[in-house]
Amino acid sequence: MAQLLYIFIPMLAAVLLPFLYKYIKSIHTGWFVLAVPATLVAIYITYIGAVARGEVFTATMNWIPSLAINFTSYLDGLSLLFSLLITGIGSLVVLYSIFYLDKEKEQLHNFYIYLLLFMSAMLGVVQSDHLISLYFFWELTSISSFLLIGYWFTRDGSRFGALKSMMITVGGGLFMLGGFILLSIMGDTYSIRELIAQAPELVNHEYFTWALVLVLLGAFTKSAQFPFYIWLPDAMEAPTPVSAYLHSATMVKAGIYLVARLTPIFAMSEIWVWLVSGIGLLTLFWGSFFAVKQTDLKGILAFSTVSQLGLIMSLLGASAVAFHVTNAEDTIFKFAAYAAIFHLINHATFKGSLFMIAGIVDHETGTRDIRKLGGLMSVMPLSFTVAAIGSFSMAGLPPFNGFLSKEMFLTAMLALKDFELFNFDTWGILFPVVAWIASVFTFVYSFYFVFYTFVKKREAQLPTNVHEAPIGMLISPIILATFVVTIFFIPNVIGDLFVKPAVIAIQPFLYSSPGEVKIAVTAWHGFNTELFMTIGVVMFGLLLFMTVKRWQKLYALQPEFLSLNRAYDGMMLGLDVGANRFSKLYMTNSMRSYLIYMFSAISVIVIGTLLFKGAFTMSFEGTAPIRAYELILLVVLVTGVITTLIAKSRLTAIIGLGSVGYTVALFFVIFNAPDLALTQLVIETISVALFLLAFYHLPPLTKVNERMRFQVNRAVVSIAVGAMVTILALSAQSQKVFPSISKYYEETVATLAGGGNIVNVILVDYRGFDTLFEIAVLGIAGMGIFAMIKLRLTKKENINENK
């Protein structure tokens, strides 16, 4: 159970944080928050050895037992790796934020509450074995990221970016929920592990393709795949610690995690292979190409993140091919899963450090516009060193970890070229070609980021007091940069501890233990195709980088109206305008119109359901006979209603309405309900008296000229409501599934409740809570009336005093 509680520790800390913040303001709040992810890192590190041996840890806590919904923590190689990234990068981000965010100027309690809430949500996503609890945490990441992105809510860009990210990711999450429901119907379970065990049978189910597409929509929106990537650049309006955390190691990786986790279920489908690998490769190219267009440092990193996420996604698609081949290529496609996880780790290290450096540059110079920057290498040497390490790793150069995973990526794409299934033998050549072109642009934007910020001659005047960032702000990016270099020299240590156990989760049908994953990573593979492709990337990348100012003008040729952002803006504007126009059709400020809409809808729904479902029946068996005086009272009742409607004076209408109420009281007397009759008589007397007092002060009633069709509409609605109530009453009387509870009341009112008046006992004992709440409502209404009267009297007294 403790394993499951680890997920909620950050959430609990978020609840307690406001109380801590209120009483301890002399110390930066981040120092207290830092203990939470640091403690969790220490806890999860203790699982590394056991998980590396192939052990799995589970814990379950009931949530909604009646619906078989629970919280189940499933800690295997894949979820442990993500948990370490979430808490490890989270610790470094919190440490960085302590020096980045000023405790005197920022609302730190809000920032850290949102951050801790997001951390819990991400831990829940990667450790959930239950589909519904996974969805719960998935949407919690969307809500908490919305709050983080919009942290500076006074800025238009922050609010717009936060709303955009939530609209797209929550929309995708709803599609994903539909896929989860279909999966649960197909496998008769919500457990991911049980669904994976049934995977060979599920592939032939009629809902399989629908579930696959819906799940991928959720994953693609969250991991910023084409065409849903447009929310990620706008999310850069968030504070840099948020960008470094959400958009390098956590939130955008949630979609990657989902695809990796569900690959064993869907990998047997050719649609999965094509969509995951194809969309991933398209995203890689699109993001890398448009990264060079950006002039904002975080904008460059945002598009670079899009491209890197596409790279990982394409590798996961290639890894699914291993489920379809049995020849020598099998090892290559198993290799793709290893490459995907390995690059995921590498990306978290170099991208996290680069985001932090972008924040440092902004913090020290007051701008992130790359056109105004340059020459910072001499005044910010440590920042330049970290930026160079991160950028060169992102470009795929040795001796940095990005080089190793980039080579593995090229190997997997080359293998797809020769894959003779699902038409890959025809179109497979596009994969290595597009991968190589995208790698060239990756090289360009990596060099563009570091050289135009730190090396090139400055074109604009920056503040004269620009200096290196405080050492506290540099600790986190330096640690990440150290990992970038270290992993290059010990890749197989990382592979044995983290990558191989994660690969088992992605390809459980191909391996039974991490020891069976016979993959070793080396920096030198001899003179092969991948090496020559890398040499070509460097040569063409350098050429494009040195001439970037000349061909960068090509981006201006793209018509602005053809952009995906413009399409999104147009859609949102159209929805806003359309909603306003539609609202004006029924928002007439007339209570009469609103009642007509509501009663019409209720009548159509209820009567339609009864008729189309064949639920309406009419039986008078067991009913009492209708007596003559009851018919007379009915005639009086109807006459009173009609008189009220057609009366030409208010006095006549009030008398007619009163006759209706008193006649209903007589029916209560006939049906042996004297208490109801007395209540009705009192209420009716008071109502008539109040009406007479109020209407006395109104002007004489005049005939209102109204079009006949409106009167007909009201008549139709009135008749429909009456028919609905009558049909419901008859159907309820004719279809009693259970015997009336009145018999139970008769038998127990004296023996169990100790009362003599059955009505009083029902109200006080059997329905005691109902009566208590009614009394509470009346009490609250009475206090409200008293307050208004008191306020009015006080206001009059003040006016008199002023006079």
C-alpha positions in Angstrom: 0.0 0.0 0.0 2.9 2.4 0.7 3.9 2.1 -2.9 0.5 3.5 -3.9 0.7 6.3 -1.3 3.9 7.6 -2.9 1.8 8.8 -5.8 -0.2 11.1 -3.5 2.6 12.5 -1.4 3.1 15.6 -3.7 -0.7 16.1 -3.7 -0.7 16.0 0.1 2.2 18.4 0.2 0.2 20.7 -2.1 -2.7 20.7 0.4 -0.4 21.6 3.4 1.7 24.2 1.5 -0.7 27.2 2.0 -0.5 26.8 5.8 3.3 26.6 5.6 3.5 29.6 3.3 1.3 31.6 5.6 3.5 31.3 8.6 7.0 31.0 7.1 7.7 33.8 4.6 11.3 34.5 5.5 12.6 31.4 3.6 11.9 30.7 -0.1 9.0 28.2 -0.3 11.0 26.1 -2.8 13.4 24.9 -0.2 10.5 23.1 1.6 9.0 21.8 -1.6 12.4 20.4 -2.8 12.2 17.8 0.0 9.1 16.2 -1.7 10.6 15.1 -5.1 14.0 14.5 -3.5 12.5 12.1 -1.0 10.6 10.3 -3.8 13.8 10.0 -5.9 15.5 8.3 -2.9 12.5 6.0 -2.5 12.3 5.0 -6.2 16.1 4.4 -6.4 15.6 1.6 -3.9 13.5 -0.3 -6.5 16.1 -0.1 -9.3 18.0 -3.3 -8.5 14.9 -5.4 -8.1 13.2 -4.1 -11.2 16.5 -4.5 -13.2 16.2 -8.3 -12.3 12.7 -8.4 -13.8 10.6 -8.0 -10.6 7.3 -6.1 -10.6 5.6 -4.4 -7.7 1.9 -3.8 -7.4 -0.5 -2.3 -4.9 -4.3 -1.7 -5.0 -6.7 0.6 -3.2 -10.5 0.5 -3.9 -11.9 3.7 -5.3 -15.4 2.8 -6.6 -15.9 -0.9 -5.8 -19.4 -1.0 -7.2 -18.1 -0.1 -10.6 -14.9 -2.2 -10.2 -12.8 1.0 -10.3 -9.7 1.2 -8.2 -6.3 2.7 -7.9 -3.7 0.2 -8.9 0.0 1.1 -8.8 2.0 -1.1 -11.2 5.8 -0.5 -10.9 7.8 -2.3 -13.6 10.7 -1.1 -15.7 8.8 1.4 -17.8 6.8 3.0 -15.0 9.9 3.1 -12.7 11.9 4.9 -15.4 9.2 7.5 -15.9 8.8 7.9 -12.1 12.5 8.6 -11.7 12.4 11.1 -14.5 9.3 12.8 -13.0 10.8 13.1 -9.5 14.5 13.5 -10.6 13.9 16.3 -13.1 11.3 17.6 -10.8 13.9 18.0 -8.0 16.3 19.8 -10.3 13.5 22.1 -11.6 12.4 23.0 -8.0 16.1 23.8 -7.1 16.3 25.9 -10.3 13.1 27.7 -9.5 14.3 28.8 -6.1 16.8 31.1 -7.7 14.7 31.9 -10.8 11.5 33.0 -9.1 11.7 36.0 -6.7 9.9 35.2 -3.5 9.0 38.9 -3.1 7.4 39.3 -6.5 5.9 36.0 -7.2 2.9 34.1 -5.7 5.1 31.1 -4.9 2.5 29.2 -3.0 0.3 29.0 -6.1 3.3 28.0 -8.3 4.4 25.1 -6.1 0.8 23.9 -5.4 0.3 23.6 -9.2 3.7 21.9 -9.6 3.1 19.4 -6.9 -0.4 18.6 -8.2 1.1 18.0 -11.6 3.8 15.8 -10.2 1.2 13.6 -8.5 -0.8 13.4 -11.6 2.2 12.3 -13.7 3.1 9.6 -11.2 -0.5 8.4 -11.3 -0.4 8.2 -15.1 2.8 6.2 -15.4 1.9 3.8 -12.5 -1.8 3.2 -13.1 -2.8 -0.3 -14.3 -6.5 0.6 -14.3 -7.7 2.4 -17.4 -10.2 4.7 -15.6 -7.7 5.7 -12.9 -5.1 6.4 -15.6 -7.7 8.7 -17.3 -8.3 10.4 -14.0 -4.7 11.2 -13.6 -4.3 12.0 -17.3 -6.9 14.8 -17.2 -5.4 16.0 -13.9 -2.1 16.6 -15.7 -4.1 18.7 -18.3 -5.7 20.8 -15.5 -2.5 21.3 -13.5 -0.5 22.1 -16.6 -3.2 24.7 -17.5 -2.6 26.3 -14.2 1.1 26.2 -14.6 1.2 27.6 -18.1 -1.2 30.4 -17.1 0.7 31.1 -13.9 1.4 34.7 -15.1 -2.4 35.1 -15.6 -2.1 38.9 -16.1 -0.4 38.3 -19.5 -2.7 37.7 -22.5 -0.2 35.2 -23.9 -0.2 33.1 -20.8 -3.9 32.9 -20.6 -4.2 32.1 -24.3 -1.4 29.5 -24.2 -3.0 27.8 -21.1 -6.4 27.6 -22.7 -5.0 26.3 -26.0 -3.1 23.6 -24.3 -6.1 22.5 -22.2 -8.5 22.6 -25.1 -6.4 20.3 -27.3 -5.1 17.9 -24.6 -8.5 17.6 -22.8 -10.2 17.1 -26.2 -7.8 14.3 -27.0 -8.2 12.9 -23.5 -12.0 12.5 -24.1 -11.3 10.6 -27.3 -8.8 8.4 -25.4 -11.5 7.7 -22.7 -13.7 6.4 -25.5 -10.9 4.1 -26.6 -10.5 2.9 -23.0 -14.2 2.1 -22.7 -14.0 0.1 -25.9 -11.0 -1.8 -24.6 -12.8 -2.6 -21.4 -15.8 -3.9 -23.4 -13.5 -6.0 -25.6 -11.5 -7.6 -22.8 -14.2 -7.4 -20.0 -11.6 -5.7 -17.8 -10.0 -2.3 -17.0 -6.6 -3.8 -16.2 -3.9 -3.0 -18.7 -2.0 -6.2 -17.7 -5.0 -8.4 -18.3 -5.7 -6.7 -21.7 -2.1 -7.3 -22.7 -2.6 -11.0 -21.9 -5.6 -11.1 -24.2 -4.0 -9.1 -27.0 -3.9 -12.0 -29.6 -7.7 -12.4 -29.2 -8.5 -8.6 -29.1 -7.0 -7.9 -32.5 -9.9 -9.6 -34.3 -12.6 -7.7 -32.3 -14.9 -5.4 -34.2 -14.1 -2.5 -31.9 -10.3 -3.0 -32.1 -9.6 -0.4 -34.8 -11.9 2.2 -33.2 -10.2 1.7 -29.9 -6.8 2.0 -31.5 -7.5 5.3 -33.3 -9.2 6.9 -30.2 -6.3 6.0 -27.9 -3.8 7.4 -30.4 -5.7 10.7 -30.6 -5.2 11.0 -26.9 -1.6 10.2 -27.1 -0.9 12.4 -30.1 -2.5 15.5 -28.6 -0.6 15.1 -25.3 2.8 14.4 -26.9 2.4 17.3 -29.4 2.3 15.2 -32.6 1.3 16.6 -36.0 -1.1 18.3 -36.4 -1.8 18.8 -32.6 1.6 20.2 -31.8 0.4 23.8 -32.0 -0.3 24.1 -28.3 3.3 23.4 -27.3 4.9 26.6 -28.7 2.2 28.8 -27.1 2.8 27.0 -23.8 6.2 28.6 -23.7 4.6 31.6 -22.1 4.9 29.7 -18.8 7.8 30.4 -16.5 11.0 28.7 -17.6 11.0 26.1 -14.7 7.6 25.0 -16.0 8.9 24.7 -19.6 11.9 22.7 -18.4 9.7 20.3 -16.5 6.5 19.9 -18.5 7.9 20.1 -22.0 11.1 18.2 -21.7 10.6 15.4 -19.3 7.1 14.9 -18.1 3.8 16.1 -19.7 4.7 15.7 -23.3 6.2 12.3 -22.5 2.8 11.1 -21.2 1.7 10.4 -24.8 5.0 8.6 -25.4 4.4 6.5 -22.3 0.8 5.6 -23.3 2.0 4.4 -26.8 4.8 2.4 -25.2 2.5 0.9 -22.6 -0.2 -0.1 -25.0 2.1 -1.3 -27.8 1.7 -4.9 -26.8 -2.1 -4.6 -27.2 -2.2 -2.8 -30.6 1.2 -3.8 -32.2 -0.4 -6.6 -34.2 -2.3 -4.1 -36.3 -0.8 -2.6 -39.4 -2.7 0.6 -38.7 -0.8 1.0 -35.4 2.5 0.5 -37.2 1.8 3.0 -39.9 0.2 5.7 -37.7 2.7 5.6 -34.9 5.8 5.5 -37.1 4.4 7.7 -39.9 3.0 10.4 -37.8 6.1 10.3 -35.6 8.4 10.8 -38.6 6.2 13.6 -40.1 6.3 15.3 -36.7 10.0 15.0 -36.5 10.5 16.6 -39.9 7.8 19.3 -39.3 9.2 20.4 -35.9 12.9 20.4 -37.1 12.1 22.4 -40.2 10.1 25.1 -38.5 12.4 25.4 -35.5 14.9 27.4 -37.6 12.1 29.9 -38.3 11.7 30.9 -34.7 13.4 33.9 -33.1 12.5 33.2 -29.5 14.9 30.9 -27.6 12.1 29.0 -26.0 10.2 28.9 -29.3 13.2 27.2 -30.9 13.3 24.7 -28.0 9.5 24.2 -28.3 9.7 23.1 -32.0 12.8 21.1 -31.2 10.8 19.3 -28.5 8.1 18.6 -31.1 10.7 17.1 -33.5 12.4 15.0 -30.7 9.0 13.7 -29.6 8.3 12.7 -33.2 11.6 10.8 -33.3 10.7 8.8 -30.2 7.2 8.1 -31.5 8.6 6.9 -34.9 10.9 4.5 -33.0 8.0 3.1 -31.0 6.1 2.5 -34.3 9.2 0.7 -35.7 9.4 -1.4 -32.5 5.9 -2.7 -33.2 7.2 -4.3 -36.4 9.1 -6.8 -34.2 5.7 -8.5 -33.5 5.4 -9.3 -37.2 8.8 -10.6 -38.3 10.8 -13.7 -37.4 13.9 -13.4 -39.5 17.2 -11.5 -38.9 15.3 -8.2 -39.1 13.6 -9.1 -35.8 16.7 -8.1 -33.8 16.7 -4.7 -35.5 13.1 -3.9 -34.7 13.7 -5.1 -31.1 16.5 -2.6 -31.2 14.0 0.2 -32.1 12.3 -0.2 -28.7 15.6 0.1 -26.9 16.5 3.2 -29.0 13.2 4.8 -28.1 13.7 4.4 -24.4 17.3 5.4 -24.6 16.6 8.6 -26.5 13.8 9.4 -24.1 16.3 9.5 -21.3 18.8 11.4 -23.4 16.3 14.0 -24.4 15.2 14.6 -20.8 18.8 15.4 -19.9 19.9 17.7 -22.8 16.5 19.4 -23.3 16.0 20.1 -19.6 19.4 21.8 -19.5 18.7 23.9 -22.6 15.4 25.2 -21.3 17.1 26.2 -18.1 19.8 28.0 -20.1 17.2 29.8 -22.1 15.7 31.0 -18.8 19.1 32.1 -17.5 19.7 34.1 -20.7 16.3 35.8 -20.3 16.8 36.3 -16.6 20.2 38.0 -17.1 19.6 40.0 -20.4 15.9 40.7 -20.2 15.2 39.2 -23.7 14.9 35.8 -25.4 14.9 37.3 -28.9 17.8 35.6 -30.7 18.0 38.6 -33.1 19.1 40.8 -30.2 21.4 38.3 -28.6 25.0 37.3 -29.3 28.5 37.4 -27.8 27.4 36.1 -24.4 30.1 33.5 -24.4 32.7 35.9 -22.9 30.4 37.1 -20.0 28.5 33.8 -19.4 31.1 31.0 -20.0 29.4 28.4 -17.8 26.0 29.0 -19.4 27.7 28.7 -22.8 29.4 25.4 -21.9 26.2 23.9 -20.8 24.3 25.2 -23.8 27.0 23.8 -26.1 26.9 20.4 -24.5 23.1 20.2 -24.7 22.9 21.6 -28.3 25.7 19.3 -29.6 23.9 16.3 -28.0 20.6 17.4 -29.6 22.4 17.6 -32.9 23.7 14.1 -32.6 27.4 14.7 -32.2 29.9 12.7 -30.1 30.9 12.6 -27.3 27.4 13.2 -26.1 24.5 10.8 -25.4 22.4 12.1 -28.2 24.9 10.8 -30.8 24.3 7.2 -29.6 20.5 7.2 -29.7 20.6 9.2 -33.0 22.7 6.4 -34.6 20.2 3.8 -33.3 17.4 5.8 -34.8 19.0 5.8 -38.2 19.5 2.0 -38.0 15.8 1.5 -37.2 14.6 3.7 -40.1 16.9 1.9 -42.5 15.4 -1.4 -41.4 11.9 -0.2 -42.3 13.1 0.4 -45.8 13.5 -3.4 -46.3 10.4 -4.5 -44.3 8.2 -6.4 -46.7 4.8 -6.2 -45.1 2.0 -3.6 -44.9 3.3 -2.0 -48.1 6.5 -0.9 -46.4 8.4 -2.5 -49.3 6.9 0.3 -51.5 6.9 3.3 -49.2 9.6 2.3 -46.7 12.3 4.2 -48.5 10.6 7.4 -47.3 11.5 6.6 -43.7 15.3 6.8 -43.9 15.1 9.7 -46.4 12.8 11.8 -44.2 14.8 10.8 -41.1 18.0 12.1 -42.7 16.5 15.4 -43.9 15.0 16.0 -40.5 18.3 15.2 -38.9 20.0 17.8 -41.0 17.5 20.5 -39.8 18.0 19.2 -36.2 21.7 19.9 -36.7 20.9 23.4 -38.0 18.5 24.5 -35.2 20.9 23.0 -32.5 23.8 25.2 -33.8 21.4 28.1 -34.5 20.4 28.1 -30.8 23.9 28.0 -29.3 25.9 30.0 -31.8 23.5 32.9 -32.4 23.0 33.3 -28.6 26.6 33.0 -27.4 29.1 33.3 -30.3 27.9 35.6 -33.1 28.4 39.3 -33.0 25.7 41.1 -31.1 23.4 43.2 -33.3 21.5 45.0 -30.5 22.6 46.8 -27.4 22.0 44.7 -24.2 22.1 46.0 -20.7 25.7 46.8 -19.6 25.5 44.7 -16.4 25.0 41.4 -18.1 26.9 38.7 -16.2 27.0 35.0 -15.4 24.0 33.6 -13.6 24.2 32.9 -9.8 25.7 29.5 -9.1 22.4 28.3 -7.6 20.7 28.8 -10.9 23.4 26.9 -12.7 23.5 23.8 -10.5 20.6 22.1 -12.1 21.6 22.6 -15.8 25.2 21.6 -14.9 24.0 18.4 -13.4 21.9 17.6 -16.5 24.9 18.4 -18.8 27.1 16.1 -16.7 24.6 13.3 -17.4 24.7 14.1 -21.1 28.5 13.5 -21.2 28.5 10.7 -18.7 25.9 8.6 -20.4 27.9 8.6 -23.6 30.7 6.8 -21.8 28.6 4.3 -19.8 25.6 3.7 -22.0 25.3 0.0 -21.2 25.2 0.7 -17.4 22.2 2.9 -18.1 20.9 0.3 -20.5 21.1 -2.6 -17.9 19.5 -0.6 -15.1 16.8 1.4 -16.9 16.4 0.7 -20.6 16.2 -3.1 -20.7 13.6 -3.4 -18.0 11.5 -0.8 -19.8 11.9 -2.7 -23.1 10.4 -5.8 -21.4 7.2 -3.8 -20.8 7.0 -2.7 -24.4 7.7 -6.1 -25.9 6.6 -8.7 -23.3 5.8 -11.4 -25.8 9.4 -11.2 -27.1 11.3 -11.3 -23.8 10.6 -12.8 -20.4 13.4 -11.1 -18.5 15.8 -8.2 -18.9 18.7 -10.6 -19.2 17.3 -11.8 -22.6 17.7 -8.3 -24.1 21.0 -8.9 -25.8 21.7 -5.3 -27.0 24.9 -3.4 -26.3 25.4 0.3 -27.2 28.8 1.3 -28.7 29.9 4.6 -30.2 31.7 3.0 -33.1 30.1 0.5 -35.5 32.6 0.6 -38.3 32.0 2.2 -41.7 28.4 1.5 -42.3 25.4 3.3 -43.8 24.5 5.1 -40.6 28.0 6.6 -40.3 27.9 7.9 -43.8 24.4 9.3 -43.2 25.8 11.1 -40.1 28.7 12.5 -42.1 26.2 13.8 -44.6 24.1 15.3 -41.8 27.1 17.2 -40.5 28.2 18.5 -43.9 24.8 19.6 -45.2 23.9 20.9 -41.7 27.0 23.1 -41.6 26.3 24.4 -45.1 22.7 25.3 -44.2 23.7 26.8 -40.9 26.3 29.1 -42.5 23.8 30.3 -45.1 20.8 30.4 -42.7 20.2 34.1 -43.2 19.9 33.6 -46.9 17.4 30.8 -47.1 15.5 31.7 -43.8 13.5 34.1 -45.9 11.8 31.1 -47.5 9.6 30.8 -44.4 7.9 34.1 -45.3 6.5 32.5 -48.5 4.1 30.4 -46.5 0.7 32.1 -46.5 -0.3 32.9 -42.9 -3.9 31.8 -43.5 -2.7 28.3 -44.3 -1.1 27.8 -40.9 -2.5 25.3 -38.4 -2.5 28.1 -35.7 -4.7 30.2 -38.0 -7.0 27.2 -38.4 -7.3 26.8 -34.7 -7.9 30.5 -34.1 -10.5 30.5 -36.8 -12.2 27.5 -35.3 -12.3 29.0 -31.8 -13.5 32.4 -33.1 -16.2 30.6 -35.2 -17.3 28.6 -32.2 -17.5 31.8 -30.1 -19.5 33.7 -32.7 -21.7 30.8 -33.4 -22.4 30.2 -29.7 -23.2 33.9 -29.2 -25.6 33.8 -32.1 -27.3 30.6 -31.0 -27.5 32.0 -27.4 -29.3 35.1 -28.6 -32.0 32.9 -30.2 -33.2 31.6 -26.8 -31.7 34.1 -24.3 -34.7 36.5 -24.5 -34.7 37.7 -20.9 -38.2 36.3 -20.7 -39.0 33.7 -17.9 -42.0 32.7 -19.9 -39.9 31.7 -22.9 -37.4 29.8 -20.7 -40.2 27.8 -19.1 -41.6 27.0 -22.6 -38.2 25.7 -23.7 -37.7 23.6 -20.6 -41.2 22.1 -20.5 -41.1 21.4 -24.2 -37.8 19.5 -24.0 -39.0 17.5 -21.0 -42.3 16.6 -22.6 -40.7 15.5 -25.9 -38.0 13.4 -24.1 -40.4 11.7 -21.6 -43.3 11.1 -24.0 -41.0 10.0 -26.8 -39.1 7.6 -24.6 -42.4 6.1 -23.3 -43.8 5.6 -26.7 -40.7 4.4 -28.6 -39.6 2.1 -25.9 -43.1 0.7 -25.5 -43.2 1.6 -21.8 -46.6 3.1 -21.7 -49.4 0.8 -20.4 -52.7 1.6 -18.9 -54.5 -0.7 -16.4 -57.2 0.2 -14.0 -57.0 -3.1 -12.1 -57.1 -2.5 -8.3 -58.2 1.1 -8.6 -61.1 2.6 -6.7 -64.3 3.6 -8.6 -64.9 7.3 -9.5 -67.7 8.7 -7.5 -70.2 11.4 -8.7 -69.1 14.1 -6.3 -65.5 13.6 -7.5 -66.6 14.3 -11.0 -68.3 17.4 -9.8 -65.2 18.6 -8.1 -63.2 17.8 -11.3 -65.6 20.1 -13.3 -65.1 22.8 -10.7 -61.4 22.4 -10.8 -61.2 22.7 -14.6 -63.7 25.6 -14.6 -61.4 27.5 -12.2 -58.4 26.9 -14.3 -60.1 28.1 -17.5 -61.5 31.1 -15.6 -58.0 32.1 -14.5 -56.7 31.9 -18.1 -59.5 33.9 -19.8 -60.3 36.4 -17.0 -60.2 40.1 -18.1 -59.6 41.4 -14.6 -57.1 40.6 -12.0 -59.7 40.1 -9.2 -61.5 37.5 -11.3 -58.2 35.7 -12.1 -57.3 35.6 -8.4 -60.7 34.2 -7.4 -60.5 31.5 -10.1 -57.0 30.6 -9.0 -58.2 30.4 -5.4 -61.1 28.1 -6.4 -58.5 25.7 -7.9 -56.5 25.6 -4.7 -59.5 25.1 -2.4 -60.8 22.3 -4.7 -57.5 20.5 -4.5 -57.8 20.7 -0.7 -61.2 19.0 -0.9 -59.7 16.2 -2.9 -57.1 15.8 -0.1 -60.0 15.5 2.4 -61.8 12.9 0.2 -58.6 10.9 -0.1 -58.1 10.8 3.7 -55.2 13.2 3.9 -56.4 15.8 6.4 -52.9 17.1 7.1 -52.3 17.9 3.5 -55.8 19.4 3.2 -55.1 21.8 6.2 -51.7 22.7 4.7 -53.3 23.4 1.3 -56.1 25.5 2.9 -53.6 27.6 4.9 -51.2 28.2 1.9 -54.1 28.9 -0.5 -55.6 31.5 1.9 -52.3 33.2 2.4 -51.6 33.2 -1.3 -54.9 34.7 -2.3 -54.6 37.4 0.4 -51.0 38.3 -0.8 -52.1 38.4 -4.4 -55.0 40.7 -3.5 -52.6 43.0 -1.6 -50.0 43.1 -4.3 -52.3 43.4 -7.3 -54.1 46.3 -5.6 -51.1 48.5 -6.3 -50.8 47.5 -10.0 -52.4 49.5 -12.8 -55.7 48.2 -14.4 -55.3 45.1 -16.6 -55.3 46.0 -20.3 -55.5 43.6 -23.2 -52.1 42.8 -24.7 -52.0 42.4 -28.4 -50.1 39.2 -29.1 -49.8 37.1 -32.2 -52.1 34.1 -32.1 -49.3 31.6 -32.8 -47.6 32.4 -29.4 -50.8 31.7 -27.6 -51.1 28.4 -29.5 -47.6 27.5 -28.7 -48.2 28.0 -25.0 -51.4 25.9 -25.3 -49.6 23.1 -27.0 -46.8 23.1 -24.4 -49.4 23.1 -21.6 -51.3 20.2 -23.1 -48.0 18.3 -23.6 -47.0 18.8 -20.0 -50.4 17.7 -18.8 -50.3 14.6 -21.1 -46.8 13.8 -19.9 -47.8 13.8 -16.2 -51.0 11.9 -16.9 -49.1 9.2 -19.0 -46.4 8.9 -16.4 -49.0 8.5 -13.6 -51.0 5.9 -15.5 -47.8 4.0 -16.5 -46.5 4.1 -12.9 -49.8 2.9 -11.5 -50.1 0.1 -14.2 -46.5 -1.2 -13.9 -45.7 -1.7 -10.2 -42.6 -3.7 -10.0 -42.6 -3.8 -6.2 -45.4 -3.7 -3.8 -46.3 -0.3 -2.3 -44.2 0.7 0.8 -47.3 2.0 2.4 -48.1 -1.5 3.8 -44.7 -1.6 5.5 -45.5 1.8 7.1 -48.8 0.5 8.3 -47.3 -2.5 9.9 -44.3 -0.8 11.6 -45.4 2.7 12.4 -46.5 1.6 16.0 -44.1 -1.3 16.6 -40.9 0.1 15.3 -41.4 3.9 15.3 -43.6 4.1 18.4 -46.0 6.5 16.9 -49.7 6.8 16.2 -50.0 9.3 13.4 -48.5 7.6 10.3 -47.9 10.9 8.4 -46.0 12.4 11.3 -43.9 9.3 11.8 -43.0 9.2 8.1 -41.9 12.8 8.1 -40.0 12.6 11.4 -38.6 9.1 11.4 -38.7 7.3 8.1 -37.9 10.5 6.2 -36.1 12.3 9.0 -33.2 13.5 7.0 -35.4 14.7 4.2 -37.5 16.7 6.7 -34.3 18.0 8.4 -33.0 19.3 5.1 -36.3 21.0 4.2 -36.2 22.7 7.6 -32.7 23.8 7.0 -33.7 25.2 3.6 -36.6 27.1 5.1 -34.3 28.4 7.9 -31.7 29.7 5.4 -34.5 31.3 3.3 -35.8 32.9 6.5 -32.4 34.3 7.4 -32.0 35.6 3.9 -35.4 37.4 4.1 -34.6 38.8 7.5 -31.2 40.1 6.2 -32.8 41.8 3.3 -35.4 43.4 5.5 -32.8 44.5 8.0 -30.7 45.9 5.2 -33.6 47.8 3.8 -34.5 49.3 7.2 -30.8 50.2 7.8 -30.7 51.9 4.5 -33.8 53.9 5.3 -32.4 54.9 8.6 -29.2 56.2 7.0 -31.2 58.2 4.5 -33.2 59.8 7.2 -30.1 60.6 9.2 -28.6 62.3 6.2 -31.7 64.4 5.7 
